[in-house]
Amino acid sequence: MRRLTARIAAVLALLTLAVGGPARAQEEPVTLFAAASTTEAVNEIAEAFAASGGGSLRPVFASSSTLARQIAQGAPADLYLAANVTWMDHLEEQAAIVAESRVRLLRNRLVLVAPANSDLQLRLAPGLDLAGLLGDSRRPGRGRRPAPGGSRPASTRARRWRRSASGTR
């Protein structure tokens, strides 16, 4: 909880700086384009930002790719919180953001979880048939796959890992 509180405080400080200080923040809402996966956290930040006297935050939620395309087309965003660094890179290449304003706030990792009573032991290495090992009772003979959509960062990382583990491209 302390880490979350510290990160929220950091985001609030960034918001205040990004909008030109408390005076401007209170004049008009800050428009934050944020990845849909950050909805709960951003709503909490918006409440804390308003409660701290920082002003109001107007979040716009969608996929990182959708928001990046809108920003590239000139959509009015004061801040952009992407869940995929590739889209931030794309905006920087398009000169649609101020490169020096980029801050890496958070990151996530792909993890494998098994029940505590599982006897499954894995050695992650190229060629490992992870999908076969995990199995899926809903689709006999086929392993679990990342969520459909493919553009979600976790889906992208899982697909990349599967390819590297199996030795395919």
N, C-alpha and C positions, 0 to 999 in steps of 0.2 A: 504494500500500500504506500509506503514511503517513496518508493521509486516512481509510482504513478503520480503522487502528489508533486514530487520534484519535477517531473516531466510536464505536468500541467502548469506549474509555476513558470517553467522555462518557455512554454508555449505562450502563456499570457505576456511574459516580458517581450517575446518576439512580436506578438500582435501589437503591443503598445508601440514598439519601435517601428514596425512596418507601416503603421498608419500615421506616423508623424507625431506620436505622443498622445497623451490623454486628451488634450484640447480637441484635436481633429477627430479622435475616436468617438467623442461624445456628440459631434456634429452630425455624422452620418454613419450608417452601419458599415462594418467591414465585410466585404463579400469574400467568403472563403470557399473556393472550389475544393472539395475533399472527396477522396475515394470512398465509395459506398461502404467499404469494410471498416471505415473509421467513424461511422455514424454515431455509435454510442459514446465514444471518447470525445468527439467533436461537440456533441450536444452538451456533454458535461463541461467541456472547456468554455463553451458559449455562455453557460449559466454562470460559471466562475468569473469569466471576463466581465460580464454585466454587473455581477455582485461586487466586483472589485472597483467599480466606477470607471472601467475602461471603455464602456460604451456597448453598443450592440453588435453582435456578430451574425451575419446572414449566411448560413451555410448552404451550399448547393452540392448535393450528393449525386454521384454517378460513377461509372467506371473511370479509372485513370485515363484510359484511352479516349473515352468520350469527352472528358473534361479537357484533355490536352488538345484535341481537335478544335474544341470550341475556343480555347484560348488562342490557338494559332490563327483562328479566323477573326480574332479581335474581341471576344467576349470579355466583359469588364470584371476581371477578378483581381482583388487586392492581393490575395494569397492563394497558393495552390499546394495542396497536400496530396501527393501522389503515393500510391501503394506500389508503384513500379518505377524504378529509377530510369528505365528505358524511355519512358514518356517524358520525364524531366529532361533527359539528354536530347530528345527530339525537339523539345521546345527551345532548349539552349541553341541547338544547331539552327533553328529557324529564327533566332534572335527575338523570340516571343517572350522571353523572360530576361531579367537582369542576372547574368551569370554569377556575379559576386553575391547575390542575395540567397543563393542555394545553401540550405542547411540540411544535413542528414540527421533527422530527429530520432528515428526509430529504425529497427530492422527486425526481421523475423527469420526463423529457421524452420526447415523441414525436419520433422522428428518422426520416429517410428515408436509406437506405443503398443505394449502387449499387457494383458492382464497379469497381475502379480503372481498368480499361480501357473502361469504359462511356462512350459519347458522349452519353448522356442529359443534357439540360440543362433544368431546370425553373425557371419563375418562378411562385412560389406566389402565387396571386391568386384572388379569387372567380371561379367558373365553370370553373376548371381541372378537367379530367376525369382526375384522378389514377388512378382505378381503370382507366380505359381505357388510359392510358399505361403502367401497370405490367403489365397483362395477367396471365394465368394459364393455363399450358398444360394444367392439369388441367380447367379450365372455360373452353373457348374462348369468346371474346367477353365474358368477365366478368373483372373485376379482383379482386385479393386483398382480403380483408376481415379485420378484426380477429378474434381468436379468439372462438368462440362463447361465450355466457354473458352478454355484454353488461354485466355489472356490474363487470367488471375495470376498474380505473382507466385502463389504457392503451386498452382497447377503447372505453370511454366517451369518452376524449379524441379518439381516432381518429375515432369516429363524429361527434362534435361538429365536428371540423375539416373532415371531408368535407362535412358539411351547410353549414358557413359558406363553404367553398371553392366549392361548387356553387350557393350562393345560396338553398338550401332550408332549411326548418326541420325 
